[in-house]
Structure formats: C-alpha cells, structure tokens
Amino acid sequence: MKNRLTTLTVFLALMALPVAAYAQGKVGVININAAIANTGEGKKVMADLQKKYEPKRQELERLQKEIQNIQGQLSNPAPALSEDAQAKLTRDLEEKQKNLKRWTDDAQSDFTADRDEAVRRLGLKMVRIIGDYAKQNGFTLVVDGAQIPIYYFAKDLDITAEMIKRYDAANPVSDAGASAKPPATKPQ
C-alpha cells in the first residue's frame, strides 16, 4: 500500500511538473492592428486603398458642394426666384441629399469590406510570424493588448515592434508607402 501511495505521489508530481513549467513561461503582448498597419505591406495596402477610393471621395465632395450651393440659394431668397423655382430647388436638394447619403454609405461599405479583407489577409501572415517567434523564444502566451483589457504590463513584454520587423523581413515590399503616418498605438 505504501508503495502504491508513493508511486501515485510521484506520478502526480510528474504530471504537475509541465503545468508548473508553463506557469513560469514567458508572456508577450502585441497590438496586432498597429503591427499590421505599420508593416511595409500594411502601409502599401492602405495607400493603395486610399488611391482606389479617391475618385469616389472626390465625387462625394462635389455632390456635397452642390448641396451647399442649393442650400445657399434657398436660404437667401432672391426676389427673382418664383415659388415654382423654389419648389424645384427644394426637390433637387432632397434628391441630392438622398443620393449623397446612399453613395456615402455604399462607398464606406465597399471601403470597409476591402480594408477588412486586406487586414484579414495580412493578419494570417502576422499570426504565423507571431507563432514562429513565440516558439523560438519560449513564449507560452501572446495576447493582443488591444483586444483584452490589460491594466498593466512591463514594456519589455510588448513584442509589437519586433513583429513588425520580422513581418517586413518575411514579406518585403518594393514601395512601402513610407510617407504614410503610422496609427497611434494603445497607451499603456
């Protein structure tokens, strides 16, 4: 009986050893959205999206100016404007406002879909790089500080800059859009 108890105790201690080893492991914190946005490829993708949607943005601005002009005409009633002309201007204004709203919603929806697809694609690459880095450097856990409320962590746990560097090394981009302003990261 004493032999069985000793064997059981040793067995349980051996089973608990890996759990204790993991409890002593390294933890890393990353802001994955900032990491993706600050990679060369991320900057290029965002610059390309801005360029793609620039014509729509300009068209929406043109329509907004037309609306402002009509509103100006209606707010400064000139004696030369008949009731029929005012009614026509009001209808034109309402139609242009409807179009502006619809086109703005459509453009925003299209841009968001394209941006989300790009972030998803880049995110898959980033997650592979994070996984490789974590395995190579003995991390047992890497969390996204932007997704999980973290009230404090030591600055040396933040691996965001290292992941940007490794991502860029693994995914070089000829025109990285270096002039693009990097987004702000989550304050610690």
Number of C-alpha atoms within 10 A of each C-alpha: 6 7 8 9 10 11 12 12 12 12 12 11 12 11 11 11 12 11 11 11 10 13 11 11 12 14 17 21 20 22 19 23 20 19 23 24 21 25 28 23 21 24 22 21 20 18 16 13 15 14 12 12 14 12 11 15 17 11 14 18 13 13 17 14 12 16 19 13 13 16 14 11 15 17 9 8 11 10 6 7 13 11 9 9 12 16 13 12 17 16 12 15 19 13 12 17 16 12 14 19 12 12 17 16 12 12 16 15 12 13 16 12 12 15 16 13 12 16 19 13 11 20 18 11 15 25 14 12 17 23 14 11 16 18 12 9 10 12 16 15 14 17 15 16 21 16 11 8 8 12 7 8 13 9 10 8 13 19 20 22 15 14 23 23 15 16 24 19 12 12 15 12 15 9 10 18 18 13 9 14 10 13 11 7 14 11 6 10
